[in-house]
Amino acid sequence: MLIFIYGDDTFRGREKVQEMKTRFAEKFDPTGMNLAEFRDNPQIGEVMQAVQSSPFLGQKRLTIIRDLVASTKKADAENWIKGFQKTPETSIVIFQETSEAKKVASSEIFKALKKSADVFFYPFPLLSDAELVKWTIDRAAMLKLTIDQPAINELATRVGADLWRMQLELEKLQAFVGAGAASIDTVRQMVSASFEDQIFDFVDAVSRKDVPTALRLLQEERLSGTSDHHLFSMLTRQVRILLGARAMLDANPRASQDDLVAAMRLHPYVAQKSLHQARAFRLDQLKAAHEALYNYDLGLKTGKVSPELAVDLTVASFLT
């Protein structure tokens, strides 16, 4: 059995691997004698020995391999593919991938092994705004954190779909309030805004052609450790939202926040802010920005443009 666990949401991917590992131990391997884990450029001989060996005093073996699929060069992929195609029925192999989903899906190993008879896929894309709110409510309940809906909405807006950070922020809030309740004021006091929240300030600055403020916000994000790849992704997402909102307003000037929520599956707060900001742009401006982002994204994928340059060119095109 081959199992692919991959996607941009590495937090839920990691939890799925841990869940399967725990279930395997409970059902087949309480002693831990039939588990092997590999990461950081594993050697094919060692991996195949673990995969193809018979279970020791048990029914199944489990091998977990991290970041092999997307990182293997095309010239080396064939040997890995041949080895995994010989996986016995007594062996379970989990491929845990933390690379971008597109990179995993386009890899030689993935494309070859997905045709196997006994293969399962667990893709974990980033949560939508509505899914993020639900996940946050459920996770707060697991942590026994009392938090009301306005505070949940504020938290989701400030943190965004980064579940690694969301988990830490929820734990921090739980430790702070103890048996009490976290309010929206508590969240504002304890949780700093991410670029997902700051991007509204950035768009406001762009619409006013306020170059100093826009550049300051961008520099603050870079200094805080936000990668240019993530900044570019967020800029692209916001332009798409604004483009959809502007097109909706042109078709129906009385379009509401609820209309945009339904059309684009957005969090109500995001829809409200985006609908307001879309009024500051013309449809042709947003179409031009979207086309520019598409070209920069193509440059990123072909290696002709670095993430930093793509962000700088995007911001420059907005401000000129």
N, C-alpha and C positions, 0 to 999 in steps of 0.2 A: 504494500500500500504506500502510495506517495501522496503527500499532503503539502500544498503550497499555501503559505500564510504570508501575505504581502499587502502593500498599499501605503498610501501617504500617512495614514493614521497608525504610527508605529506603537502607540500606547495600547490601543485595543489589540493590535497584532501580538504584542508581547504577552498580554493577558490571556489571549487564546492559546498561545504556546504553553504557558504555565498551567492553564486549565487542563490541556491534553496530557501534559506531563504528570500532573497529579492523578488524573483518572487512570492513566496507564499504570502508575505505581500501585494504586489501590486494587486494580483488577488483575494485573499480570506480574507485577514485579515489586513486592513490598521490601525486598532486600536491596534493590538498586543494582543488581548484578547484570541486568540486561539493558542498561541505559548508557549511551555514548553521546557526547556533545562535542561539536567542532566549531571553531571560529578562527578568524585571522589566517587566511590562506592555508586551509588544511591540505594535507598530502593525499593524493588519490588512493594510494595503497592502503593507508590507515583507515580512510573512510570506507572503502570497499570491503575491507576485512570486517569492520563493524557491521556493515549492512548485510553482508552475505553469510555471516557466521550463524550457526544454529543457536537458538536460545539456550542459556545455561539453567537447567532445572526449572524451566518455565515454558510457556506457550508462545511468547512473542518477544521480539527485541525492538527497541526504539532508538533511532538515531536522529539527532537534531543537528542540522547544519545551518549555520547563520551566514548570510551574505555570500553565498557561493554562486547562485544562479546569475545575478546581474553583473558580478565582477569577473566571471570567467571569460577569457578571450575566445574569440571564434575558433582559433587554431587549436585550442585545448578542449573545446566543448565536446568533440566527438567521443573522446575516451570516457569522459564523465557520463555521457548519454548511454553508451554501450554498457557501462557498469551498472547504472541505475535500472536499465531495462532488464537486468538479470536479478532484480530484487526478489527474494523468495517470499512466499505467502506468509511466512512466520516473521517477516520484518516490516516495521513501519518506519518510514522516513519522512521527517518534517523539514521542509525548506523554509526557514524563517528569513525573510528578506526585508531590509529596511530602506532599500533604494526606492526611487519613484516607481509607481505602478507601471507606467509606460515603459520604463527601462527593463523591468522584470519581464513584462509580457512580450517584449521584442527580442529577448535573449534567445540564443540557440537552444539552451537546455530546456527552457520553458516551452518553446514551440515544439520541440521533439517529444517531450514527456507528456504534454497535455493530451496526446493521442492515446496514451496508455489506457488499458481497460480499468485498472484499479487506481484512479487518481482523483483527488478531491481538491477543491479550491476554496480558500477563505480570503477574499479581497476585503480590505478595510480602507475605503475612501474616507476623506475628511467628512465629519458630520455637517449636515446642513444646519442653519440657524435653529430651526424648530427641533431637530434631533439633538442639538447641543444642549438646549434648555432641558429637554427630557432627561438626557444623560446626567446633567448636573443635579437635577432633582433626585434622581435615583442614587447617585453617588453620595450626595449629602445625607440621604436616609441611611445608607450603609455606614457612614461615619457617625451617625446619631447627631448630626448637626441640624439644629432648628433654624430654618431660614425661610423668609416669606418670599412670595412671588416677585415683588419689585426688586428685592435684593438679588434673586436668582437672575433676573433679566439684566440687571446692572453688571453682575459678575460675568455673565456670558458675553456681554458687549465688551467689557474691559479685557478679558482674557482671550476670547475667540476660541477657535477650534484646537488650540494646543492643549491636549488633554494631560500631557506631562505637567504643564504649569497649572492647569485647572486642579489636578489632584493636590498639588502642593498648596495652592491657595485655599482650597477647602479644608485641608488639614490645619493650615495656619488659622483660619477663622474658627475652627472647632476648638483649637487650643486657646484662642483668645476669649471666646464667649463662654466656654465650658458648658454648664447646664442652662445658660441663658439662650438668647436668640440673636441671630445676625440680621441686622436691618440693612436697608440701603445705605444709610449713613456709615454703618460699620464697614461695608464693602468699599465705599469711597475712601474711608480712612485707611484701610488696610491693604487695598489692592490697587497697584498703579495701573494706568491704562496702557494697553498694548497698541501697536500700530493699527490694529483693526478698529480701535476706537479713535485714535489720533488721526486716522485717515480722513475723518469728516472735517477736522480742523484744517488738514492739508488741502482738501478740496475747496473749502471756503477761501483759503489763502490764494489758491490758484484762480478761482473765479474772480477775485478782486485784483489779480495780477500783483499780489503782495509777495514779491520775490524774497525779501529777507525772512519773512515768517515761514514760507514754504521750505526754504533751504535749511532754516534752523530746525524745523521738525524732522526733516530728512536726516540731518546730521545727528540729532539726538538719538534717533533710532539706530543708526549705525554704531554710535558710541555705546549704546546699551547692549550691543551684541546681536541685533537682528541682522540676519544674512541678507545680502542683496537679492538672492534668489527668492526669498520670502517677500521682500519688499516689492519686487517686480510682480509676483503672483497676486499680492493684495491690490496693487495699482490696476492690474488687468481686471481683477474681479470687480473693483469699484467702477471702472469705466463701463464694463458690461451692464452693471446694475443701472448706472446713470443713463446709458443708451436705451435700456428697456423702459425706464421711467419716462424719459423724454419722448420716446415713441408713443407711449401710452397717453401722455398729456397732449400730444399733437392730435391723436385720434379722438381723445375725450378730455377736454380741458378741466372737467369736473371729476377726473379720476381720483380715487381716494387711496389712502394707505392700505385699506383692506383689499382693494383691487390689485395693488402691487404685491401684497403678501401672497394672494392666491395665484397670481401669474408667475411669480419667480420664487416662491417658497422661501420667503425671507422672514427674518425676525421682525416683528412689528416696529421695533425701534429703528432698525436699519431701513425699513421701508419708509418710515416717516421722514428720517433725515435725508434719504436719497431722493425722495419725491420733492422735498423742498429745494435741495441743491440742484436738481435737474432743471429747474426753472431758470437757473442762471446761465444755462448753456443752450446753444442751438443744436438741432439734430445733426446738421452737417459737421459741426465742430466735434461732436462725440464720435461720429462715424470716422472722421479723419484720425482721431486719437486711437480708435479701435484698430484701424488699418495699420497705423504705425506700430502699435503694440504687437499685432500679428507678425509684422516683419521683424521686429526685434526678437520675438519668441522663436521665429524660424532661425534667426542668426544664432540664438542661444543653442538650439538643438543641433545645429551644424558646426558649432564651435567657432563661428566667425565673430561672435560678439560675446564679451564677458558679462556676467550678471551685473557687475558694477557699472559698466558702460551702458547696458540696457536701461538701468534705472536712471542714470544721468541723462541719457537721450530722451527718455520718456518725460522726465520732469522739465527738461529744457523745451520740449515741444509744447507742453502745457503752458509755460510761462512766456512764450514768445508770441 
